Amino acid sequence: MAKKKPRLNVEAYFFLKCFSSLFLRSHEFIENLYCFHYQSGAKIGKSFNELA
């Protein structure tokens, strides 16, 4: 059991590290997507107001 415990900690550490980096990346991606959607929506709204 003493040999397996450190390995489990290492695996958990790597899992948490990968998960946190993935979560941070997805958060940034969602933020960028939202910003892009907002900007494109504002452009469409602007052109629509100019047409109307």
N, C-alpha and C positions, 0 to 999 in steps of 0.2 A: 504493500500500500504506500510505503514511503517513496517508492520510485515513481508511482503513477501520479501522485499528487502534484509535483512540480510541473509535470507535462500537462496536466489538466489546467493548471494556472496559466501556462504558456498558451495553450490552445484558446482558453477563455480570453486572454489578453489580446491575442491576434484577432479573434472573432469580434471583440468589442472595438478594436482599432479599425478593422475593416468596416464594421457596421457604422461606426461614428463617421468615418470618412465618406462612406456611401450616403449617409443621412445628410451630411453637410453639403455634399455635391448635389444631391437631389433638391435640397432646400434652395441652394443658389440657382439651380436650373429652373425651379418653379418660380423663383423671384424674377429671373430674367424673362421667363415666358410671360409672366404677369405684366412686367414692364413693357415688353414688346406688344402684347395684346392691348394694353392701355394706350400706348402710343399709336398703334395702327387704328384703334377705335376712335381716338381723338382726331386723327387725320380723316377718317371716313366721315365722322360727324362734321368736321369743318367743311369738307367738300360738299357734303349733303346740304349744309346750311347755305353755302354759296350758290348751289344749284337752286335751292328753294328761295 
